[in-house]
Amino acid sequence: MAKLFHLRQEIAGLLTLADEHLEGRFGNDDGPLSGPDARIQLQHMLNCGFKYLPAELGTCDQFSLDRGCLGHQLATAEEVCA
């Protein structure tokens, strides 16, 4: 039986990006975060032990912040190619 895995972003890797590449990439209830504010939030998550973020929010109900997508069982080959 096949498994589908969603993409993940490594927080430590995101922290290597320049602030202008983090600008607007993340947000909160008040709207998009500036590059420096995004860096602060990412560093806080890393300090709390989180390693990964989903590449797309809300698309994976099997996501672990320390391992990424745990996988989704697919019953048929058609589901793999869908």
WOHUJO-V313921 format. One record per pair of residues at least 6 apart in sequence whose ideal C-beta (glycine too) atoms are under 8 Angstrom apart, sorted by the first residue. I is the first residue (numbers start at 1). GAP is how many residues later the second one is. D is the distance in whole Angstrom. If there is no record, write none. Layout:
BEGIN
I & GAP & D
I & GAP & D
END
This chain:
BEGIN
1 & 72 & 6
1 & 73 & 7
1 & 74 & 7
2 & 71 & 8
2 & 72 & 4
2 & 75 & 7
2 & 77 & 7
2 & 78 & 5
3 & 68 & 4
3 & 69 & 6
3 & 70 & 6
3 & 71 & 7
4 & 67 & 7
4 & 68 & 5
4 & 70 & 6
4 & 75 & 8
4 & 76 & 7
5 & 63 & 8
5 & 64 & 5
5 & 66 & 5
5 & 67 & 8
6 & 48 & 6
6 & 49 & 7
6 & 50 & 7
6 & 53 & 6
6 & 54 & 4
6 & 57 & 7
6 & 62 & 8
6 & 63 & 4
7 & 47 & 8
7 & 48 & 4
7 & 49 & 8
7 & 62 & 8
8 & 44 & 4
8 & 45 & 7
8 & 46 & 6
8 & 47 & 6
8 & 55 & 8
8 & 60 & 4
8 & 61 & 6
9 & 43 & 6
9 & 44 & 5
9 & 45 & 8
9 & 46 & 6
10 & 41 & 7
10 & 42 & 6
11 & 31 & 5
11 & 34 & 6
11 & 35 & 5
11 & 39 & 6
11 & 40 & 6
11 & 41 & 7
11 & 42 & 6
12 & 34 & 6
12 & 39 & 7
14 & 8 & 7
14 & 28 & 6
14 & 39 & 8
15 & 24 & 7
15 & 27 & 6
15 & 28 & 6
15 & 31 & 7
18 & 17 & 7
19 & 15 & 8
19 & 16 & 3
19 & 17 & 6
19 & 19 & 8
19 & 20 & 6
20 & 15 & 6
21 & 14 & 7
22 & 11 & 8
22 & 13 & 4
22 & 16 & 4
22 & 17 & 6
22 & 20 & 8
23 & 9 & 8
23 & 10 & 8
23 & 11 & 6
23 & 12 & 4
23 & 15 & 7
24 & 8 & 4
24 & 9 & 7
25 & 7 & 8
25 & 8 & 8
25 & 13 & 6
26 & 6 & 7
26 & 7 & 5
26 & 12 & 5
26 & 15 & 7
26 & 16 & 8
27 & 6 & 6
28 & 13 & 8
33 & 8 & 7
45 & 8 & 8
45 & 20 & 8
49 & 16 & 8
49 & 17 & 7
50 & 15 & 4
50 & 16 & 7
51 & 14 & 7
51 & 15 & 5
51 & 16 & 8
51 & 17 & 8
52 & 11 & 8
52 & 12 & 8
52 & 13 & 6
52 & 14 & 7
52 & 15 & 7
52 & 16 & 4
53 & 12 & 8
54 & 6 & 5
54 & 9 & 5
54 & 14 & 8
54 & 15 & 7
60 & 9 & 5
62 & 7 & 6
62 & 8 & 4
62 & 9 & 7
62 & 10 & 6
63 & 6 & 6
63 & 7 & 7
64 & 6 & 6
74 & 6 & 5
END
